[in-house]
Amino acid sequence: MLLRLSAGEIGRLFSEGIEPEPAPAPAARRLRREAAFRENLAIKARRFMRVLARFARPERVVHLPATFDLLFRERLVKSGHLPDPRGALPAADGFAGLAHDLTPASMIEAYGKGLSPSASLGPVAWHCRPTRLVAQPADIAREFDVRIAGAERGWIVAFDRDVDSVLALSGRPPDRSDIMPARLMSGFAELFDAGFAHSFELRDELGQVIGGGFGVAVGGVFVLEGAFETIAGAAKLGLSHVAGRLRDWNFSAVECAPGVAWLGEELFHAIPREEFLALIALHMGEEKVGRWRNEDSVDILATPDGRRLAA
């Protein structure tokens, strides 16, 4: 069952036992986000070149007519309805239609239909890829809890603490994935305000952020949308703790967007689109809305034999 939210209802939807931290005033939050998400000329140029590089791939060239035809029809019609995920193009990352509305209500409805937003083709669009990468939370937690290369004594995992910085760092990687435009980052930030998106971050013993990521909780499925790390293993360690929390809350699966498959490609397995859509539909209505407690943050200690333990 999809949740349709009005602005006045969002603040009352925090799940039992999960209380939000005090939020900054709306004006201060808006200014902070504008600064964090601002696109200068260098960022715009990098994003444009990555879009061109994607279109120039030989396997993409043969599908360009169908892609441009759908883009043209979308621009012409400007429908206010979400596209049918089953009508997504098999190529172009499952391009289904342009994303005209990125409000929290529209985004969570789209995720509930198996759609996700991306700017891989330039404009922000809805995609439903023909195959999806999924894993069970328990499998991710078990794999990464044992040994994470590069983890240092005193690292701390925290949740939902600084989503704006996490979005900015995850959405503009130096050498991986696509570069998110400011409009898409703002959409994810508002989805965080509504209690459906979540972020995680790793800090070293000096308090410096060394890795993190974010995703969207839709029903009983967590869609991992972005991640970054400045020290090898930091984001993977954060993902293990996210997965442990999802496991304890009986989430059924974690889906990994292609741009963050580097976090644990060996753990995620591909399933057909239809199977993923059935999984989403089966677990809708299992929402756990609201921010995750920072009190649940844990220190990561290193043992002499290299194993990582939660303090």
C-alpha positions, -999 to 999 in steps of 0.1 A, spaced: 0 0 0 14 34 -10 15 62 14 1 95 1 13 123 23 3 159 28 28 184 42 11 184 75 11 146 79 48 140 72 60 151 106 37 127 124 48 96 105 79 88 125 79 51 136 76 42 173 109 44 190 126 64 163 126 101 171 141 128 148 169 151 157 159 188 159 158 201 123 172 235 113 148 262 104 135 259 68 152 290 55 186 279 70 181 244 56 173 258 22 204 280 21 226 252 33 214 229 6 217 254 -21 254 258 -12 260 221 -9 243 211 -42 253 241 -63 267 232 -97 295 252 -110 307 252 -146 333 224 -139 306 201 -125 282 208 -153 310 201 -179 319 168 -162 282 157 -161 278 167 -198 309 147 -208 297 116 -189 263 118 -206 280 120 -240 303 91 -232 272 70 -223 255 78 -256 287 71 -276 290 34 -264 284 11 -294 257 -9 -276 238 24 -270 240 38 -305 216 12 -320 190 22 -294 193 59 -298 162 62 -321 139 46 -295 154 67 -267 151 100 -285 115 91 -297 105 85 -261 122 117 -250 105 137 -277 70 123 -268 77 130 -231 87 166 -238 56 170 -260 30 155 -237 43 163 -203 21 138 -186 15 143 -149 13 105 -144 41 82 -135 51 59 -165 44 22 -165 76 4 -154 68 -25 -177 70 -2 -207 106 9 -199 131 6 -227 153 -25 -224 183 -3 -232 192 32 -218 191 18 -182 154 11 -185 145 46 -194 107 50 -188 99 87 -189 110 121 -177 106 130 -140 86 162 -140 77 159 -103 103 151 -76 82 159 -45 83 133 -17 48 119 -25 57 114 -61 91 99 -54 78 73 -29 50 64 -52 75 59 -80 97 37 -59 67 17 -49 62 10 -86 98 -1 -91 109 32 -107 139 52 -96 152 86 -107 184 91 -126 201 118 -147 222 93 -167 207 106 -200 210 143 -191 175 153 -177 162 137 -146 141 107 -157 124 76 -143 141 43 -149 132 7 -144 162 -14 -154 155 -48 -170 176 -65 -142 181 -54 -106 209 -62 -82 196 -74 -48 208 -91 -17 194 -101 17 204 -77 45 217 -106 66 241 -117 39 256 -82 35 260 -78 73 276 -113 77 301 -107 49 313 -72 60 311 -77 97 340 -102 96 368 -83 79 369 -49 62 403 -40 47 416 -6 57 394 0 87 411 19 115 407 19 153 382 45 164 360 47 133 324 56 141 293 47 121 265 73 123 230 75 106 209 103 93 233 129 107 244 151 77 224 141 47 232 172 27 270 165 28 265 128 21 243 136 -9 269 161 -23 298 136 -19 279 106 -31 263 124 -61 295 138 -75 321 110 -75 355 118 -91 356 86 -112 325 65 -107 289 66 -118 269 96 -130 269 131 -116 236 141 -100 222 175 -108 212 198 -80 174 191 -87 178 154 -81 199 159 -49 172 183 -36 145 156 -43 164 131 -23 170 157 5 132 163 7 126 126 8 149 124 38 129 152 55 98 131 49 114 101 67 118 78 37 155 84 27 184 76 50 221 83 51 251 67 68 286 80 73 319 68 87 342 91 107 378 84 117 392 90 151 396 127 143 360 131 134 367 134 97 341 119 73 359 91 53 329 73 37 291 71 35 261 67 14 223 70 12 192 51 1 155 50 1 133 27 22 102 16 3 80 -9 21 104 -37 32 131 -30 6 160 -6 9 172 9 -24 209 19 -21 213 49 -44 247 64 -37 280 60 -18 315 74 -15 347 67 4 380 85 8 396 55 26 392 20 11 366 -1 30 349 28 48 317 28 28 316 -10 29 318 -10 66 290 16 68 269 -6 45 274 -36 68 259 -17 97 230 -4 75 223 -40 65 225 -52 102 198 -26 111 177 -36 81 180 -73 91 169 -65 127 139 -47 113 130 -76 90 136 -58 57 134 -84 29 161 -70 5 186 -44 -3 187 -32 -40 219 -18 -52 218 9 -80 244 2 -107 265 33 -98 272 18 -63 277 -18 -73 314 -14 -64 305 -16 -28 299 -53 -29 293 -66 -64 300 -101 -52 271 -100 -27 244 -87 -50 228 -110 -76 208 -100 -106 171 -107 -108 146 -99 -137 126 -67 -135 93 -87 -131 107 -105 -101 118 -72 -85 84 -56 -91 67 -86 -75 91 -82 -45 83 -45 -41 45 -52 -43 47 -80 -18 63 -59 9 46 -26 4 28 -16 36 58 -25 57 71 11 59 93 22 87 92 59 84 114 84 103 150 91 110 173 65 125 187 72 159 222 86 162 224 70 196 227 37 178 260 48 163 288 24 171 325 26 175 345 2 153 376 -13 170 404 -33 154 416 -65 170 452 -77 167 442 -103 141 425 -77 119 389 -85 127 365 -56 132 342 -55 163 315 -32 173 323 -17 207 
